[in-house]
């Protein structure tokens, strides 16, 4: 045993001050900091608006940190959950939406199916394509049960927001008999997009944020697709939530 530790250098270990004591001190300081944050954020305390904003931002960052820790263990936020951590992470993703910020996906990425294989979009830009594959049977604009489930997920993410949402219908070559006119191809793509818009509206999405477009056969995800399976990915609708607010496109009252 040493003859008493008069003054220890933190970088030098002696028997009276083992190495773990410094780790314990750091943990105690972190816990004290957490308790201070929780005390500041406790409800029922009247604070000035400016201080309240600072507290709200601190609370939001705290929730985001908790979400990032959960994400390290494979957790994925649920859009239908009321958990504040889920909601904080979804808000963060909405702020950062763009290429490479789509969050975790349960769909295995198998190859270059356009720029985003999960949602079959071929555009890059400021839009964020959300949801799952929204596919249709040949020559039909009826929404299947699988597509309906995907649209419910999309509605949960965009409901209540005021961003312009683009709904783009597409058709494939196997949608039509040989000799189909350009107008027939465009009409089917528009009917598919309108069917999706109607279901989103019925799910609580405000209709004035939706923009319906028909793209006919001009934007296939799978080029030179000759089999039924390959053509299926072209019979689709894309839902893209843009960064533009509806109010920015409306004339200001004079």
Secondary structure, DSSP 8 states (H G I E B T S, - for coil): --S--S---TTS--SSS-THHHHHHHHHHHHHHHHHHHHHT-TT----HHHHHHHHHHHHHHHHHHHHHHHTTT----TT---HHHHHHHHHHHHT-STT-----SS---S-SSSBTTTTB---SS-EE-SS--B--TT-----HHHHHHHHHHHHHHTT--EEEEEEE---GGGS-TT--HHHHHHHHHHHHHHHHHHHHHTT--GGGEEEEE-TTSS-SSTT--SHHHHHTTSBEEEEEEEEEGGGGS----
